[in-house]
Amino acid sequence: MASAVQAYRSLTTDEQFRELERMRSKALHDEASALGKARREATAKADAKWQSVVAEKDAIIAKLLAENPKKNKRR
């Protein structure tokens, strides 16, 4: 176990290793950021589509009610 700890310590002091680890960490962060952005954009697009469907439905209902005012009255 002690030799493994010593090997790890010698590796982490190596400048090239630290740079590679920094680049790996940055790549993981960039990937997570890109996925988060894609999710937010997809959600916004779906919300906009849903709003469009609801508005279209409301317009159809309003048109039908305007065409048939007698049916608009409730019993």
N, C-alpha and C positions, 0 to 999 in steps of 0.2 A: 504494500500500500504506500509506503513511504517513497518508493521509487516512482510510483505513478504521480504522486503529488509533486515530486521534484521535476518530473518530465513536464507536467502541466505548467509549473512555475517558469521553467526555462522557455517553454513555448510562448507564454503570454508576455514575456519580456522582449521577445523578438519583434522588432519594428515591422517587419514584413507581415508577420502573422497578425499583428494588431490592425494593420491596414486592411488586410483581407477580411478580418472579422468586422471592421467598421463598414466596409463595402457590402458585406453580406447583410448586416443589420439595416443599412440604408435601403437595400433592395427589398427586404421584407417589409419595411415601413412604406416604401413607395407602392408596393403591390397592395398592401392593405388600404392605403389611401385611394388608389385607383378603384378598387372594389367598392369602397364606401361611396365614392363619387358616382360610380355606375348605378349603385342601388338607389341613391338619392334621385338621380336623373330618371331612372325607370319608374320610381314612385311618383315623381312629379308628372311624368308623361301619362301614367295610368290615371292619376287624379284628374288631369286635364281632359282625358278621354271620357271619364265618368261624368264630369261636369257637363260635357258636350251632350252626352246621352240624356242626362236629366233635363237639360235645357230644351232639347229636341222634343222629349216626351211632354214637357210642360207646354210647349208651343202647340203641339197637336191637340192636347186636351183643351187649351184655350180656344183654338179654332173650332173644335167640335161644339163646345159650349156656346160660342158666338153664333154658330150656324143653327143651333137648336135651343133657343132661349127657353122654351117651354119645359124641356127636359132638365134645365138647370135648377128649376124650383124643386125643393125637397117636400115630401109629403108630410 
